[in-house]
Amino acid sequence: MGRRIKHTSRDVEELARLMLAEAIGEGAQGMNMVGSVVANRVEADCAPDFKGLRNIRHAIYQTIPGTDIPHFEPVLNGSLYTQRPTEADLQRARNLLNGHREPRAKMNLWFFNPSPGKKYRAPCTETMPRSPMTKFDFAHKNHCFYVGVPGYCPEFYR
């Protein structure tokens, strides 16, 4: 269980669209894991990566520090804007925003797909590309999930 994140109906729709764009082929669990990471970032509120994320849209549209590159591929490639969530997708997003995180991903702050567009997943790396303060935690279908290294983000990893 995570912290409830204040949200609007637009936040719910944005999170549902991101979950679909990132992980539609990975079933409800995969989409919940992706959504959990996004919600965790708002909850973490730690420097340098996630300080000042006040709502779910800030997390979705956040850029990599020092660049104008979005953290999430669907924002970068536009696939976020083509998703049409069903009521079940919206409810999945509502649940996450109300604090019901996917248990397996409740401590993850990063994920990535090392083989986008492929039917297989390339091996996960020990640290996430461009994020040296990460440590590989687990893989689920096409995605690799990461936690912070010891000492990173004590506000979240308490």
C-alpha positions as CSV (number, residue, x, y, z in Angstrom):
1,M,0.0,0.0,0.0
2,G,1.4,3.4,-0.9
3,R,0.3,6.9,-0.2
4,R,-2.8,8.2,-1.8
5,I,-2.0,10.8,-4.5
6,K,-4.5,13.7,-4.9
7,H,-5.8,13.4,-8.4
8,T,-8.4,14.6,-10.9
9,S,-10.2,12.7,-13.6
10,R,-7.7,14.0,-16.1
11,D,-4.8,12.6,-14.0
12,V,-6.6,9.2,-14.0
13,E,-6.9,9.3,-17.7
14,E,-3.3,10.3,-18.3
15,L,-2.0,7.5,-16.1
16,A,-4.3,5.0,-17.7
17,R,-3.1,6.1,-21.2
18,L,0.6,5.8,-20.1
19,M,0.0,2.3,-18.6
20,L,-1.6,1.2,-21.9
21,A,1.1,2.8,-24.1
22,E,3.9,1.2,-22.0
23,A,2.6,-2.2,-21.2
24,I,-0.6,-3.2,-22.9
25,G,0.9,-6.5,-24.1
26,E,1.9,-7.3,-20.5
27,G,-1.6,-7.7,-19.1
28,A,-3.1,-6.1,-16.0
29,Q,-0.1,-6.9,-13.8
30,G,2.4,-5.4,-16.2
31,M,0.3,-2.2,-16.5
32,N,-0.1,-2.0,-12.7
33,M,3.7,-2.3,-12.3
34,V,4.3,0.5,-14.7
35,G,1.6,2.6,-13.0
36,S,3.1,1.9,-9.6
37,V,6.5,3.2,-10.7
38,V,4.9,6.5,-11.9
39,A,2.9,6.8,-8.6
40,N,6.0,5.9,-6.6
41,R,7.9,8.8,-8.1
42,V,5.3,11.3,-6.9
43,E,5.4,9.7,-3.5
44,A,9.2,9.7,-3.3
45,D,9.7,13.4,-3.8
46,C,13.5,13.1,-3.6
47,A,16.4,14.8,-5.3
48,P,17.8,14.8,-7.9
49,D,15.4,12.7,-10.0
50,F,12.0,13.2,-8.4
51,K,12.1,16.3,-6.3
52,G,9.0,18.5,-6.7
53,L,6.8,16.1,-8.6
54,R,3.5,17.4,-7.2
55,N,1.0,15.3,-9.2
56,I,0.8,12.4,-11.6
57,R,1.0,14.6,-14.7
58,H,4.3,16.1,-13.4
59,A,5.7,12.6,-13.2
60,I,4.3,11.5,-16.6
61,Y,5.7,14.6,-18.5
62,Q,8.9,14.9,-16.4
63,T,12.1,15.2,-18.5
64,I,15.5,13.7,-17.7
65,P,17.3,16.2,-15.5
66,G,19.5,18.6,-17.6
67,T,17.7,17.6,-20.9
68,D,14.4,18.2,-22.6
69,I,14.0,14.4,-23.1
70,P,10.9,12.9,-21.5
71,H,11.4,10.0,-19.1
72,F,8.8,7.9,-20.7
73,E,9.0,6.7,-24.3
74,P,5.2,7.1,-25.0
75,V,5.5,10.8,-24.3
76,L,8.5,11.1,-26.6
77,N,7.1,9.1,-29.5
78,G,3.5,10.3,-29.1
79,S,1.9,6.9,-28.5
80,L,0.6,8.2,-25.2
81,Y,-1.9,10.4,-27.1
82,T,-3.4,7.6,-29.2
83,Q,-4.5,5.4,-26.3
84,R,-8.2,5.1,-25.5
85,P,-8.6,3.7,-22.0
86,T,-11.6,1.5,-21.1
87,E,-13.4,1.8,-17.8
88,A,-11.3,-1.1,-16.5
89,D,-8.1,0.8,-17.5
90,L,-9.4,3.9,-15.7
91,Q,-10.3,1.9,-12.6
92,R,-6.8,0.4,-12.6
93,A,-5.3,3.9,-12.6
94,R,-7.7,5.1,-9.9
95,N,-6.7,2.2,-7.7
96,L,-3.0,3.1,-8.0
97,L,-3.6,6.7,-7.3
98,N,-5.7,5.7,-4.2
99,G,-2.6,3.9,-2.9
100,H,-3.1,0.3,-4.1
101,R,0.3,-0.3,-5.7
102,E,1.3,-3.5,-7.4
103,P,3.0,-5.4,-4.6
104,R,6.0,-6.5,-6.8
105,A,6.7,-2.9,-7.9
106,K,5.9,-1.1,-4.6
107,M,9.6,0.0,-4.1
108,N,10.5,0.6,-7.8
109,L,11.2,4.1,-9.1
110,W,12.4,3.1,-12.6
111,F,11.6,0.8,-15.4
112,F,12.5,0.5,-19.0
113,N,12.0,-1.8,-22.0
114,P,15.4,-2.7,-23.4
115,S,13.9,-4.0,-26.7
116,P,11.0,-1.8,-27.7
117,G,9.0,-3.1,-30.6
118,K,10.5,-6.6,-30.4
119,K,8.9,-9.9,-29.4
120,Y,11.7,-10.6,-26.9
121,R,13.4,-8.7,-24.1
122,A,17.1,-8.1,-24.2
123,P,18.9,-8.8,-21.0
124,C,18.4,-6.3,-18.2
125,T,21.4,-4.2,-17.2
126,E,22.7,-4.0,-13.6
127,T,21.9,-0.3,-13.6
128,M,19.4,1.5,-15.7
129,P,20.8,3.5,-18.7
130,R,21.4,7.2,-17.8
131,S,20.5,6.4,-14.1
132,P,23.7,5.3,-12.2
133,M,21.9,5.5,-8.8
134,T,19.8,2.4,-9.7
135,K,20.1,-1.3,-9.1
136,F,18.3,-4.0,-11.1
137,D,15.4,-5.5,-9.1
138,F,13.4,-7.8,-11.4
139,A,12.1,-8.3,-15.0
140,H,8.5,-8.7,-16.0
141,K,7.8,-9.6,-19.6
142,N,9.3,-6.8,-21.7
143,H,10.3,-4.5,-18.8
144,C,13.2,-4.3,-16.4
145,F,12.5,-2.7,-13.0
146,Y,15.0,-0.9,-10.8
147,V,15.3,0.4,-7.2
148,G,17.6,3.0,-5.9
149,V,21.1,2.1,-4.6
150,P,21.6,2.1,-0.8
151,G,21.4,5.7,0.5
152,Y,19.4,7.0,-2.5
153,C,16.1,8.7,-1.7
154,P,15.8,7.9,2.0
155,E,12.5,9.8,1.9
156,F,11.0,6.9,0.0
157,Y,13.2,3.9,1.1
158,R,12.5,4.1,4.8
